[in-house]
Amino acid sequence: MKQLFNKIDFEKIYYGLSLLLAFAAPLSWKVSRVIMVLIIVMRFIQPDYKSFFEKIKTSKFLIVLLLFLSYQLLSMLWSQTSYAQSHAYFEGYLLWFAIPIIALSLKQEYVRHVITAFLLAMAISEFTAYGMYFSFWTIHGHGAEYPSPFMHHTAYSIFMAFTAMILLNRLYSTLYTLKEKLIMGIFFLTVSGNLFISQGRSGQLAFAVAILVAGILHFKLRLKTLFLSILVIGTLFTFAYQFSPMFQKRVALGIQDVEKIQQGNLSSSWGIRVAYIILGTDIIKDNPLIGVGLEDASASAKKYLDHDIYRFPAYFKQLLPTMHFHNQYLMTTIQTGFIGLMLFFILFYYFFKLPIKDEELKRLSILFATIFLVGFTTDVYMTSGDTRTLFILFIALFTAASLDNNNTKESS
């Protein structure tokens, strides 16, 4: 049996599965999950575990990643909820084990191919979204009023923001022909437009910050760079406001939300987030070090709301425990305390330090982290289905780009 497995070209299998995962990520969370499970199963089938773990030791980032992941799973020991209640988070974090497997199995030259497969799938998704927007067809009963074909609009906005950054980054690169850049330029404009006809304000905010960071990465931190970046952002948002009724509506709703919050009324999208911050702060005060455990946040929310010490709208008592806390930093601290939050920041510290020699990919890795770190202020994108797939895939790709998988020693 071992001789049979030794004849299998696992490198090509992982490459093929990575391409499939990149293509499936924007189109189907369920298919993506199956592919990630297959990747993990293949690692169990593949012989030579010792070599695999030796390779992990060469990457400080992968060591910290596994430490963070292990601590998240360990927090189930002090969670008051049953496995049946917390299994979604538990199983979701298990999928993270696909990261070191892809990272240590994928050659650097394959990384661009996988990213291109992702762009192709995003082009299909965008074509479908524009068809919905112009009322050519409907998906799940939605059309022009909700042009998000394959996932929730908040997650889709993060996908679009990152896709725009991939394209913008490639437009700056010297590796592509004029014809290729023309196609990518058109794609950048259409995906940016798609971002502003959708309802995802999180992605729009992340997009704006990423444009500013992109300007600094490519032209250094200068007053002129900041001015031009802000001018570009302002022009894009002004143009979007003038021509996108949906964007106008979302801006108006945002202003209304702020006015309500100032009046003490939290019955709004942003108001709910403020309520979660108030509630989460109290939970953290009582469980500062190790938190309440994986996915015990909802049970804790219900317990605190039962005390009736908050001046929230009456329906919040039933509503808030049914959802997550809409903030990755807050959710991480509630579940795993300041130890978990510290590991979270250490994880990103080592991610930023990944020794990626390819300048285009290095810049893209920073833009990727920027989009997620901004998005984390509004939702739990690291642990939600669609964006978790995006996170796992590209964390793995950027780690692979930092390693020589013919000689996997990582410099530090």
N, C-alpha and C positions, 0 to 999 in steps of 0.2 A: 504493500500500500504506500509506504514512504517513497519507494522508487517511482511509483506512478505520479505522486504529487510533485516529485522533483522534476518531472518532465513537463509540468504545466508552466506556461509562461505567465506567471502572476503579474509581472510588470505590465504586460499588455492588457490583462484583465482589469487591473486597477485603472489604467488609462482609459479603457473603454467605459468603465463604470463612472469615472469622473466626468467624462464627456456627457454621458446620459444624465448624470446628476445636475450638471450645469444647464443642460437643455430642459430638464424637467422642473428645475427650481422655480421659474416664473410661471409655470403652467399648471402644475399639480403638486400640492403638498403631499398627497397620499402616495403618488408614484415616487416622489423624492424620498419619502420615508422608507419605502421598500428598497430603494437603491442603497441607501445608507446602511440598512440592515444587511443587505447582501455584501457590502464592503466589509462590514465587521465579521460576518460569517466567513468570508474568504480568508480573513486573517487567522481565524481559528483553524481553518483547513490547512493553511500554508505551514510547512514545517519551519524549524529554526527560530523558535521563540527567543532564544538567548541573543541571537544577532539583532533581533528587532528591539529588544530592551536595551542592548548596548548602544544602538543608534539613538534611542531616545535620550540617553545620558549625554550625548554630544550637543544637545540643544537645551539651553537654559529656558527658553520659552516653553518648550514641550514639558519640561520638568515642572515649571510653575503651573502650566495648564492642567496637568494631571493632579497636582496638589490642590488647585482650586476645585477641580471636578470632584476629587475624593472628599474634600471637606463639605461640598454641597450635598453629596449623597450621604455622608456621615451624619449630617444634621437631622436626618430622619430618626435618629436614635432618641432625640429629645423633642421630637414633634408629638403633639397630642392627638393628631389625626391618624386614622388608620391608613394602611397602604392603599385600600380601595379609594380613599379620598385624595391621596397624594400621588397616585401612580402616574398621572400625566406628567408631572414635573420630574419624577424619578426616571420614567422611560425616556423623557426628552433629554435629560442630561446623559443618559446612556448612549444616545446617538452621537454625543460629542466624541466618543472614542473613535469615530470615523476620521477625526482631524489628524491624529498622529499616523494613522494608517495611510491616508492619502499623502500626507506630507513626506513620509519616509519612502513612499513607493513611486512617486511621480518625478520624472526627470524635469529639470528646469526648462528645457526646450518645449515641453508639453504644456506648460502653464498657459502660454498665450493661446494655444489651440482650445483649451478648455474655456478660457474667457470669451473667445470668439463664439463658441457654442452657446454660451449664456446670452451673448448679444443677439444671436440669431433667434433664440426663443423669445427674447424681449421684443424683437421686431414683430414677431407673430402676435404677441400679446398686445403690442401697441396698435397694430393694424386692426385687431379685434375691438380694442377700446374706441378707436376712431369710428369704426363701423357702428358701434353702439351710440356714440355721441351724435353722429349724423343720421341716426334712426334707420340705418340699413338693416339692422337686426337687433334682437334682444338676447341677453344671456341671463338665465335664471329669473326671467321676468323683468329685468332691468334694461334700460336703454339710455337715452340722452341724460336722464336725471342722475344716473349713477354709472358712469363709464369705467367700471373696474371689473374686468371680465372673470378673473380667476382667483381673486383673493379680496380681503377686506381693504377698503380704500386707504387706511392708515399704513398698512404694510406695503401696498402697491406704491404709495408715494416714496417710501424708502428705496424700493427697487428702482423706481424711475430716477430718483436723485443720484443713486450710485451709477446707474447706466449712463446718465449724462456726464458724470465725472470720468468714466472709462473713455467715452468718446472724446471729451475735451482733452484728456491726457494724451490720447493717441493723435489728436490734431497737432499737439505741440511736438510730437516725436518726429524724428527724421527717418524712421524705419518704414514709412508707408509712402506709396506713390501719390501723385497729385489726384489721380482718379479715385483712389481709395479714400483720400482725405475729403474729396468732394462728397462722396457717399456718406462718410461719417459725419461731415458737417451738416448735411441735410437731416440725417438721423438725430443729431444733437438738437437741432432746432425743433424737430417734431416731438422728440421725447420731452423736451423742456416745455413745449406747448401742452402736451398731454398732462404733464405734472400740474399745470395751472387750470386745466378744465376738470380735474378730479377734486375730491373733497379733502385730500390729505394735507393738512397744514403742517404736520410734523416734517414731511418730506420737503415741503417748500422752505421751511426754516433751515433744515439741514443743507439743502441745495445752496441757499444764500451764503451760509457760513463756509461751505466747501468751495464755492467760487472764490471767496476771499483768501482761503488757505491755498488754493491752486495758484492764484496770482503771486502769493509770497513764495511758494515753492519754485515757480518757474522764473520769477523776476526779482527775487530776494525782497527783504523787508525794507522798502523805501517809501517815502511819502508819496511819490508818484504812483507806485504800485497800489498802495492803499486807496488813493484817490480814484484811479482808473477802475479798480475792483468794485468800489462802492458805486461808481458811476454805472458800471455794467449791471450790477445788481439792481440799482434803482431804475435803470432803463427797462430791464426785463420785467420787474414787478409793475411798473407803470403801464407798460404795454399789455401785460396780462390783465391788469385791472380794467383797462379800456375795452378789451376785446373778449374777456371771459366773464359771462354773467355768473357762472358758478364761483369764480374767484371773488367777484364783487360781493356775492352773497356770503361767502365764508369770512371775508374781511368785516362785513357788517355784523355778522354773528359774533366775531371775536371782540369787536368794540362793545357790543351789547353785553357780552359775558363779563368784560372788565368793569363796565358800569354797574352791573348787578352785584359783582363781588364787592365793589366799593361801597355799595348800599347794604352789604351784609347778606345778600341773597345768593345762595350757592346753587340754585336750580338751573344749572347750565353745564355745558361740556367742560369748560375751564373751572367752573365752580365746584364740580365733582372732584376735580384734581386737587383743588385747594382743600376740600374736605378730607381727601385721602392723606394729604400732607399733615393736617392737624391730627387726624386719627393715628397715622403711622408714627408721628413724633412721640405720642404718648406710649405706644406699644414699645418703641425703641428705648424710651426712658426706663421702662420696667424690665427690659431684656437687652441690655446694651452690648454685652460681650459676645454671646453666641447666638442671640436671636431666639425665635420661637420654633425654629425647625422648618424643614422644607414643606412648603404649601400649607403651613399652619396659619398663614396670614389671614385667610378668610375666616377661620374659626376665631382667631383673636379679634378680628374686626367686629364680629357678631357679639363677642363677650363684652367688649368695650362699649359698643353701642347700646347694649342692654342696660348699662348703668344710667342711661338718660342724662348724661352730663353735658351733652353737646346741643347747641342750638341749630341743629340741622333740620331741613325739611322732614316732615314725618315719614315720607316714603323712603328716605335714605336708610332707615333702619332695616328695611327689607332689601334695598338695592345694593348697598355698598358691599355686603358680605358675598354677593354673587359674582363679583368681578375682582380682577387684580388691582394693584394700587396705581397703575398707569404711570409708573416711574421706576426704571430699572435700578437706580441707585437706592431709592427708598425700599423697594421690594427686596433687594439683596440684603440690606441692613436689617430689615424686619425678620427675614428668614434665618440669616446666619450671623447677625450681629456685626460689630465693627471688625471682628476678625475676618469675616467673609468679605466685607467692603474693602479691607486692606489688601486681601488676596486679589480682589477684583482689580484694584488700581495697579498692583504689582504685575498682574497679568498684562495689562495694557502697556505698562512701562517697558516690559521685555518685548512686547509686540512692536513698539516703536523702535526698539533697538535691533530688530532683526537685520542681520547683515546682508541685505539684498543688493547685489552688485548692479543689477539692471536698473538704471535710473528711472525708466518709465514705470516699472513695477514698484519700485521703492516709493515713488511719489503717489502712485495709486493706492498703496497700502496705507499711507498717511491719510489720504482722502477718504478711504473706506472707514478707517477708525474715526475720523472726524464726523462723518455722517451718522455713525452709530452712537458716538458719544453725545452728539446733539440730540439725536432721536431718543436716547435713553431718558431725557428729561420729561418726555411726554408719554412713553409707553415701555413695556417690557419686551423690547424687540429681540433680546438675546435668548429669550425662553418661549416666545410665541411661535407657532408652527411655521409659517412661510418665511418670516425674517430669520428664524433660527436656522433654517436651511441655508439661507444666504450667508449668514454668519459662519456656520460650520464650513461651507464650501470655500469661501474666500480666505478664511483664517488658514485653512489647510493649504490653499494654493500659494499664499504669500510665504508660509513657512517652507513649503517645497522650494520656492524661489530663493530662499535664504540658504538652502542646503545643497551640497553636491551629492546627489544620491548614487553616484558611482564611488564617491569618497565622502561620507556624510559628516565629516568633522566640521562643526560650526565654530567660527571664530567668535570671540566675545570681547 
